[in-house]
Amino acid sequence: MRSSIASTAIAASLLTFTFTSASTLTPPVLPLIVRNPYLSTWLANAREEPWTAWPMFYTGQSLGLAVLASVPNTSTVYPLLGRPQDSLDGNASQYNISFPTYLGAQYDASTTNLSYSIPSPSGSSSESAELVLSFLSPITPTSTMRQSIPAGYLSVYVRGSFDLEIYIDVNGQWVSGNRANEIEWSFAESEHDDTEHLKTWMVRRREEELFTEWADQAEWGTLHFTAPADVSHEAGTSGLLRQRFAKNGTLQNAVDSDFRGIMEEEPVFAFSKRFNLSSGSDEASERSAKEDSVLFTLAHIQDPVVQFASARGLTYMRPLWESYFPSAESLLINHYTDFAHASALAANYSLQLAHDAMASSGSGFNDSNYLDIAALSARQVLGATSFSGTPVNPILFLKEISSNGNSQTVDVIFPAFPFFLYTNPRWLAYMLEPLLEHMLSGQYPNMYTMHDLGTHFPNMTGHADGNDEYMPVEECGDMLIMGLALVNSLSYSDGEDAQSIWSAMGAEQDISALANEDDSNSPFALPSSLETRDGISALDNAFGGPTIGSHQARKWLSRSYTLWKQWTAYLVDYSLEPHNQLCTDDFAGWLALQTNLALKGIVGIKAMSELAEVMGEEADAKYYRNVSEVYVKKWEEYGMSRDGGRAKLAYDWFGSWTTLYSLYADALLCFHSAGNTTSTSSESTRNTAQNQQQPLSTTPNPSSKNSNFIPHDIYTTQSTWYTAVLQTYGLPLDSRHLYTKSDWAFQAAAVASPSTRAAILERTAKWVNETETDRPLTDLFETEGRGGFPGPNFFARPVVGSFFAGLALGRACGGRGGEAFG
């Protein structure tokens, strides 16, 4: 039985802080506060000191987040984050400007820590102070309520024997991409008997523009910057406040009420905190270093979050958190005081991820580089999403970040979905829901699946004219594969066999309650009363389970079964020999007879046969199973090269090759038995035809559950081929170019041999350390030269969820999904 640590007692919140020392890769950009498409703050120039550049929005635009430290005994001020030193006077007589020793950045799935050493005022005989800026955007797979909160934490940890002062400010760049816009602000102090006293800055555009973006930043919504009561506060011109802190180590508890433009005498909103660490005498101080910390939170509150062409018409969608909190103020208080529990849940996720990534029977990679790459991508995936709806009908909206801004793009959800299968399949269901609702309502006219729900997020107004991007085989195959993967995730005997460890935690939903629920309610609704386990409240119930899983699957499918059949009928007509069209790799252009695209469609037909079985539609199941089995044999004949050594890019491109990443879906959906890795007669004939004629052998019954849908020899052939075409920074997408799509490379690696898998991972890790790209992780980059953008420039996209392909496969099929691949 596989080992799990996710169900053990939750660790203390400090575990999040200490765990992050494990990371070893040095990406060019690191996540700081990343929660949704509009609360997305990153450490730019992450291989250098954090004071060499301002933090940035994912597009590269600067965001004002400045941190200074001061040693009052020497009147020395130290820049820590951003470029606040640009506002200071290098010739001032009241203070000195110096720089700390930067000890580097460490990260896990939810946390990024920036560590510094500040010299003692007593000289070399005394210990330096240690200071850590710890940014937490918690991933909490057992608590959808917490994950829906658009806020993150910044903790400042100090340890030393002399006094320190800390200063932090933010500016209006958080609430508008247009720096010429005017903003307004206010200051509030909470007074609640059941919580500690808190101070909060609130900043917003003076004239908001609902559902509007400027350079991808939202032009509506309020920034909330919260701190404890024992800090000083002040709003005013950036240079004046920073200089005042440098001189005096504090602020004046005053509010500048002159509302103005974001960069007009740049107004900033600041807190400062004094840490009294000294013990009196120098000798005593050297012997007794003290520790202290302060906690800040940053939230970007929007209501509504998107507009959506739902079944009832164009609807302003409210955030999911509003179902749990009556006001933004109560949300912020709960979020601040919940830090220990949120930290513990996030640490639990990171620790389990580390265990699984390093376990050869889990991810199939068994490498610390794989852990670092997966951990680095986790916040990026969720940073493209926004939780909405209600507990009875939750929805997870998604933005196609950087490539074109589409809403709920099917072929972007598809490469992201291994992350959701591993982390919480419930969230995948919430992501598919708006697509199903919209198409069931008759607002999309085509017989195939829509490409996206709207040309640009957050306006999910659909495509009533049917003129969305033309990827019919791609999108139908994607939906059917994800649909069956979701259905499969509902059925398991216990948590160890579940597709996600976390989704199996909690009480199973009652069957009678499910049967009595209104048909308009989701079968995956959140519980009316959230659960408490291990002293932590507001937790989800189990998703699926040995008793309820099959019932939930049937209820979910019954509402949309006509759609699934409609899409499969399209694939029956058009997937074996796809006409000239785009696939998900649309930047590569239109192409007919694409080998990988055809295979995806055929796997989709096979998936429909399984969905029909779940619904008890035996005639449909038999028909689609037979079609898929006939098609896959024809596909092998059309798509493999004449010498049997590789898959071609297209049936009629005879000297070409392609990354055959659609093999991953075959394995993930349990169509590839771990115990059956022998060749069928078609494989033997293809591999030996050039040598001599061979006698016919008995072909296994293709309908047998123990036989492979796609012959195992296809997998081994591709695995061998990949090693022949690997480049410095990875596996190129196909024979046309030297750029790679790393999401597809990781899906291909998950079903390759251990040596091929290791080679792809090694080169990707090398790219992370050496690439010249200067944005959050890209999935499209050159495999030679300096590993840069080939154009178009993709970055911060949720498709890096495919870096979890090995982890999701390791837990699929009752934990046996990856066994056939070593």
N, C-alpha and C positions, 0 to 999 in steps of 0.2 A: 504494500500500500504506500502511496506517495505521502511524503511528509508534508505537513501543513503547520504553519505557525500563526495563520490568520485567526484561528479560533482560540488562541491562548489569551491569557489575561492581558489587557491593554497596558502598554508601557506608559511611564510618566512622560509628560510633554517634553522634557529635556532630551528625550531619545531622538526626537527630530533634529535637534541641534547637534548631537554627537554623531549621529549616523552618517551625516554628509561627508565625513572625512574619507569616505571610501572612493569617491570619484577620482579618476586619473586623466581623462581626456581634457583637451583644452579647446573647446569650440570658440568661434569668433564672437558669439553673442550668447548671453545667458538670460533665462527668464527671471524676473524679479517679482512683479505683481501681475499675474496673467490669469484672468478669470473668464473673459468673454471677448467678443470682437472689439469692444470699446474700452475695456479695462485691460490693457495689454502693454505692460511696461517692461523693458528689457535693458540689460546691461550692455551698452555698446562697447566695442573695442575691448572685449573681455579678456584678451590675452595681455593687456596692458594694465596699468594702475587705474582704479575706478575714478580717479580724479582727472584723468586725461580727456574725458568726454562726458557730455550729459547723457543720462539715461534716455532711451528713445522709445517711441511707439514702433510697432513692428514694421512700419513703412520706412523707418529711418529718421522721421521727424523727431526733434528733441522734445523731451518732456521735462519740465522743471521739477527736479527732486534733488535738493542740495543737502549735504550733511557735513557738518564741521565738528571737530572736537577741540577742546581748549584745556590747557594745563594752567590753572590760575597762579600757581607758585612762580611760573616763569613768564606769564602773559604770552604764551605761545599758542597759536591757533594752527590746527592741522586739518586741511581739506581731506575728506574721506570719500565723498561721492559727488558726481557732477563737477562743475567748475565754479564753485562759489568763490574761489580765490581770485577770479577775475574782477570781483566786486570789492576786493580788499586793497588797501594802500600799502604797497611794499615798502614805503618810506615812513610809515606811521611810527611815532615814538611810543604810543601806548601799547603796542603789541608787536610780536614777531610772527612771521609766517614760515612755517616749516612743513615738511612732509613726513608722514609716518613710514615705517617699514611695512610694505604690503606683503602679507604672508600667503596670499592667493585666494582663489575661490573654490569652494566645494559644493556639490549639489547632490540631491537625490530626486525622486519623482515630484516632490511637493516643495522642496526647500532649496534655496541658494544662500550660502553663507559667504560673506566677504570678511576676511580676517586681517587684523592690523596689529602692529606692535608700536607703542608710543613710549619714547625714552623717558626715564625717570628724571625729574628735576634735580635730583641729588647727584647725578653723574653715573658713571659706570659701576659704582659699587652697589647701586640699588637695582632691583629688578625693573624691567620695563612693564608697562601695563598692557594687558591683552584686551582687545576690543573686537567684537564681532557684530556686523550688521546681518541679521538673519531674516530673510524674506520668505514668508510661508503663504503659498496658495494651495490650501489643503485639498488633496484628492481623497474623498471619503466614500468609497463604493457602497458602504452599508448605510449611508445617510444621504438620500437624495435631497432632503430639505437643506442640509448644510451645503451640498454641492451647488444648489441653486442660488446661493447668496453671492451677489456680485461684489465681493470684498476680499481683501487679503490682509496679512499681518506683516508688520515690520518690528522686530525685537532688537534692542540694543543690549548686548551682554558685555559687561566689563569685569575685569579682574585685575587688581593692582593694589599698591600700597600708598598711592597718592591720589589726591582729589582730581576728578575729571568733570568737565562740563560738555554736554552734547547739544547741538543745534540742528534742527531739520526744518526745511520749508518746502512748500509746493507752490506752483503758480497756475495761471489760468489755461496753460496749454493742455491740461487734462480734460477740458470741457469743450474744446473747439479746435479744429484743424486750421482755421483761418485766424492767424495771429492778429489781424486788424479788428477782430470783433471785440465788443465791449462786454465786460463781465460785471456781475454783482456778487456780493458775498455777505455772510453773516456769521456770527459767533454765538454758540449756545452752550450752556452748562446744564447737564441733566441733573434732576433732583428726584431720585427714586429711593424709596425706603429699602427696596430689595436688591439694590446694586450699589457699587461704588460710584462715587462722583466722577463724571467724565466731562471733558471739554471737547467741542467739535467745531471745526471750520466747515462751512458750506459754501460752495462756489458753483456758479452756473452762468450761462450766457444771459445777458439782459433780455434779449429777444430770441427765444429758442425757435428752432425750425424742426418740427416733428418729422421723423422718418427721413431725415436728410443727413448726408455725409459731406464732409469737406476733406479731401485727401484721406479718405477712409475713416476719419474720426467722426463720431456722432456730434451733431449740432443740437442735441437735446439731452438733458440729464444733468444731475447734480453730483459734484464731487463732495464726499464727506471725509474729513481728515480728523481722526479722533485720538485723544490722549488722556492719560489719567489726570486727576485733579492737582497733583503736586508738581506740575510743570508750569513754566511761565509761557505766556502766549503774546503774540503781537501780529498785526497785519500792517503792512506798509511797503514802501519802496525797497526792492531787493537789496540794493547796495547799502542803504541806511541801516537796515536790520542786521545784515551780516557784519557790518563794521561795528555796530553797537555790541553785538555778541562778542566779537573779537576783543573789544576794549573791556567790557564789563562781565562777560560770561553769562549774561542773562538778557531777558526781554522785559518790556514795560507793562505787560498786561493791558495793552491798548489796541483799539481797532480803528484803522484809517477808514473813514466812511466816504471817501472820494472815489466813487465807482468810475472806471475808465477802461481803456483798451488793454488787452492782454500784455502787450509789450510797451505800453505808454507809462513811463516811470514804473516799470514792471512791478505790479503789486504781487507780493508773496504772503503766504499764510504760514506762520512759523510757531514752533514750540521749542523750548529749551529746558534742559534738565541737568541738575547738579548731582554728581555721585560723590558722596563723602566717604572716601576709602582710606584716608590716612588715620593713623592711630596715635598721633601726637608726635613723639620723638622719632628721629630718623632710624634709630636702632630698632625700636619696636615696629616701625613700618616695614623694615626689611624682613622681619620675622613673621609678619601677619598680614599677608595679602588678603583683601576682602573681595567679595563678589556682589554684583548688583545688576539690575536690568530694568528696562522700561519698555512698555509695549505701546505701539501705535497701530491704528488700522486705517486702511484706505478703501473707500467704497465708491462706486459710480452707480447711482440709483436712477433708473429710468422706469417710467410708467406712462404709456405702454412701452413694450419692447419692440414689437414688430406689428405690421398690419398683414393680415392673412386672408386669402380668399377661401374661407372655410365653407362647409356645406350650407351654413346659414347666411352666406354673403361675406362681403369684405368686413373684417372684424379687427378691431384694435385689441391686441393680445396683451394681457397683463402678466407680470412676472409671477412665477410659481410661488415665490416666497411670500407674496401677499396673502396667500391662503393660510399662512401660519402666523403672520404678524400684522397687527392692525395699522401700523404706521412705520415709516422709515426710521423714526427714532427708536421704536421698540426693537426693530430689526438690528439696529446698530448696537444697542445695549446688549442684546442677546449675543450678537457676534463677538463683541469685545470680551464679555465675561465667559464665553465658551472656548476661549483660547486653549485651555488645557485639554479639553476633550477633542477639539478639532485637531490639535497637534498629535494627540495619541492615535487617533484614527488614521491620520496621514502617515505617521511613523509605522503603524502596522502595515499599511499598504506598501510602503517602501521596503520594509524588511521582508515581506512575503515575495515582492518582486525580486529582491536580491537573491532569495533562496531559490526561486524558480528559474531565474536567468542563469544561475550557476549550477543548476542540477541538469545533468545531461539527459535525464529521462523527462525533464520538463520542457525546456525551450529547444533542446537539440543543439544549442550553441555552446553552453558550458564555458563561458568566457567573461572576464570582467569588462572587456570592451563592449560586449553585448549589453550587459547591465547598464553601463554608462549611456549608451546610445538610447536604449529603451527609456531610461529614467529622464534623459534630456528631452525626449519627445512627448512625454505624458502631458505636461501642462500645455504644450503647444496644441495637442489634439483638442482638449477641452476649451482652450482659448478661442476656438472658432465657434463655440456653441453658446446658446442662451436658453435657459429653462423657462417655460411658460405653461399656460393652461392651469388646471386645478388638480387636486389630488385624485379625483375620480377620472380625470382625463388629462394626464400630464403630457406635455409636448416638449421636445428638445429641438430647437431651431439651429440651423447651421449656416455659416457663411463660407463661401468658397473664397478664402482669403488670397489676395494678391494676384491670382491668375485672371479673374474677371469679376469677382464679387457676386456671382450668382447665389441664389438662395436654395438651400436644400438640394444641391446638385447630387443626383444619384451616383454618378461615377466618381464623386469625391467622397461620399459616404462609404462607398464600397472599399476603397483602400484604407479608410479609417477604421472599418468595422472590426478587424482583429483586436484592436485595443479595447473596444466595447465588449466583445465576446469574452475577453480575458478579465476585464475589470468589472463590468456589470451589464449583462445582456439586456436588462430592463431598459437601460438608456438607449440601446439600439432600437428597441420597440418604440420608444417615445420619439425617436428620430424618423422612423418610417411612417409614423401615424399621420402627419399632415399630408404627405404624399398620397396615402391611401384615401384619406377623407376627401381630398380635393378631387381625385380622379373618380371616386365613387359618386360624387355629386354631379358628374356629367359636365364638368367645366373644361375638360381636356378632350379634344375631338378625335385624336389619333388612336389607332388600334394597338400601338406599342406604348411603352412606358414613357412618360415625360422625362425630359432631361433635367429640369429644375423647376422650382416653384415661382421663380421670379428673376428677372434679368439682373436686378441688383438688390442685395440685402440692404435694409430690412423690409423691402416692399415685396411681399410674397403674393403678388397679384395674379400669378398664373400666366398661361399662354392660351387664351380662349381661341386664338386663331390657329393654334397648332404649329406655329413657326418658331419653336425653340430649337436649340442646336441639334443637328440631325445625327443621332447615335442610336438608332432603334435596336439593333441586336445587342449592343453594349448594355443599354439600360435595362432591357428585358432580362438578359442573363444576370445582371447584377442583382436585380430585385428578387428573382427566383432563388438565387444562391443565398442571399441574405435571409430571405424568408425561411428557407429550410434550416439554415444555421440557427436562426432564432427559435424555431420550433424544436429542434434537437436540444437546445440549451434548457428547455423546460423540463425534460425528463431525466431523472437520475435517481439512484438508490440512496445516496447520502452525499454529504459535502465533498468527500474525497473524489467522487465520480462526477461532480458537477462541472459544467463548462467554466464556471467562475466560482472560486471558493466563497467569495463574499455574497454572491447572489443566493447561495444556499443557506445563509444564516437567517435565523429568526423563525417565527411560526409559519407553518404552511397555511395558505388561505383555505377557509372552510368551503367544501364543495357545495353545500346547500346555499351558502351565502352567494357563491358565484352564480348558481342557477337562478337565484331570486333577484339578482341585480338587473337593473334596467339595461336594455340592449344598447342604450346610448352611452353607457359607462364602459370604460376600457376594462378588458379582462385582466389588465396589468395595473389596475388602479393602486395607488398607495393606500396603506391601511388608514381607516378613519381615526384610529388611535395609534400613533407611532409607538414603537416598542422601546423598552429600556433593558439593556443587557450590560453586565459588568460595570454597573453604575453610570452608564452613559445613556442618555435619553435621546429621543427623536431619531430612532433607527427604523429602517425599513423592515418589513416582513420578508419571508423567503420569496424568491421568484421561481415559480414552478415547484417541482418536488415529486416524490414518488407517487403521491396520491392525486394531487391536483393538476400536475403538469399536462397530462394528455387532455384534460377537460379544458384547461386554459387555451391550449393549442387549437382545439376544435372550435371553441367559441371565437377565437381571433380569426381563424381562417374562414369560418362560415359567413362572416359579414362581407368578406372580400373575395370569396372563391371565384366569382365570375371574372374578376380582374386577373387573377392568377391564370385562369384558363385562357383568357383573351390574349395575354402576353405570350403564353406558351404556344398558342396557335400561330402567332406571328413567327415565333422561332422555328416551328415545324416547317413553315413555308419558306423562311429566308435565312436560317442560320447555317445550313450545311455549305452553301455557296453564297456568302454575303456579297451583295452588289456593292458598287462604289459608294462608300460612306466613311464617316469618321468613327474612330474608336475613342476610348478615353484619352489616348495620346494624341489629341487633336492637333497639337502643335506640329506634329510630323506630317499632317496633311491627309487628304482623302486617299483611299486605296480599296480596290476590290479584292475579294477572295483572301482576306487576311486570315492566316492560319490560327493565330492565338484567339482572335475574335470569334471565329467559327467554333473553336473548342469551347469557349465560354458559353456560347449559345446552346451547344449540345449538352454541356453539363447542366445548364438551366432546364432543359427538357427533362433530363434525368431527375433533377431536383423536384420537378412538378409531379413526377410519378410517385415520389415519396409523400409529397403534400396530399396528393389524392388518396393515398393509403391512409393517412391520418384521418381524413374526412370519411373514410369508408366508401369511397368512390372507386370500386375495384375495376370497373370498365375503363375509367380514365387512367387509372394507375397502369393497367396492362398496356393500354395503347401508347402512353408516353414512354413507358419503359422499352417497349419494342422499337419505337421510332428512335430513341436515343441509342439503343444498341446497334441498330443498323447504321445510323449516322456516324457513330464513333469509328466503326470499321472503315467506312468510306473516307472519313477524315484522315485516318492513318494513311490510307492510300494516297490521298491528295496532298497532305500537308508535310509528310516527311520527305527528306531528300532521297534521291535515287540510290545513293550508297548507304542509306539508313543511318547516317551519322549525325543528323540534326533535323530540327524542324525548320522549314522555310518561312520567310517573312510572309509570303503570299504563295498560293498554290502555283502560280505561273512565274514566280521569281526564282528561277532554278539555281542560281548561284548565291542565294541569300541565306540569312539565318535570323532567328529571333529569340528573344527571351520568352520562353513558353510559361508565363506566370499563371495561366489558367489551370495548370496542373494543381496548383495549391487548392483551388476550390474542390477538386475531385477528392483530394485527401481529407480536407477539412470536413466534408460532408459524409465521410466514412464510406466512400465508394471504393477505397483502396485498402484491402484487407492486409493487416500486418503479417498474417501468416501465409500470404500467397504472393511470392516474389518470383515465381517461375514464368517463363515465356510461354505465350500461347503459340499456336501454329502460325498465325500471321506474323508474329514477331520473329520466329525462327526462320520463316521463309524470307522475310525482308533482310535479315542479317546474314543469310548464307547464300542468297540467290546468285551472288556474283562469283561464288566459289564452285559450287556444284549443285546439281538437282538433289533435293532431299525427299524422302518419303513423307507422305502425309501422316500427321500425328493426330491423336484424338483431341479435339477442342473442348475445354470445359464448358458446361452449360452457362451461357452468358447471363442468364437470369438468376444464377445462384447467388445467394447473399455472401458466400465465401469467395466469390471470384472478383477479380478486379475489373472495374468498368473501363478504365484506361490501362492498357498493359504496362506492367512494371518496367519493361524494357524501355519504354518511352522516357520514363523518369531517369533511368541510368544513362541512357544515351544523351539526354540533355545535360545531366550533371557532368559527364565527361567533356561535352562540348564547351561548357562554360569555362572550364579551366584553360582551354585553348585560346579563348578570346578575351580573357581578363586583361585589364589595363592597370595602370598605376593606381588609380583611385576607384576601381570597381569594375562592374560588369556592364558594358554598353547595352542599351535597350535593344538594338538590332544592328544589322550590317550597314545601315544607311549613314550612321553618324557615330561619333565617339562619345556622345553624351549618354549618361545613364539616367534611369528613373529609379531612385533608390528604394521607393516603396515596392515596386515590382521586383527589384533585385532581392529584397528580403523575403518576398513570397516565394520566389524561385529557390532561394537558398534553403528555406525551411523544408523543402521536399527534395533536396539534393543530398549527395553523400556527405558524411562528416568532413572530409578533407576539402571538398568544394565549398561547403558552407563556411568553414574556417577561413578559406582564402578570400571569399567575398567579404566576410566580416573584417578581416585584417585590413583589406584595402579601404573599406569604408571608414574604419577607425583612423587610418592614416589621413584620409581626406578631412575628417573632422578636425584633426590636429593641424593641418597644413593649408586648408582652403583659403583663398583670398576673398571669398564671399563675406559680406559685412551685414548680413541680416539673419534673423532666426532661421534654423535649419531649412535648407532647400531640399527638394526631392528631385530636382533637375539640374545636373551639373556636369561639367566636362571631366572625363576620366583621365585626361592628360593635361599637360601644361601646368597651370596653377589652380586647377580644380574650380574654375570660376563659373559664372552664369553663362550659358550658351545663348541666351535670348530665345524665348521670353524669360524674364526673371521671376522665378517662383520662390516664395519664402513664406515661412510661418503657416504653411498650409496644414490642415488636419490629416492629410494623407499619410503623414509619418506614423499614423496608427498602424501601418503595415510593418513597422519595426517590431510590433508585438506578434507577428505572424507565427514565429516559432513557439511563443508562449501559448497562444490560442490553440495551435495544433496539438501541443503537448497535453492539453486538457480536453481536447475533443474526443468523441467516441469512447467515453468512459475512461479517459486517460491513456488511450492506446493510439491516438491519431498519428503520433510521430514515430511509432515503433518500427515501421517499415523502412525508415530512413536513417537508422543508426543513432 
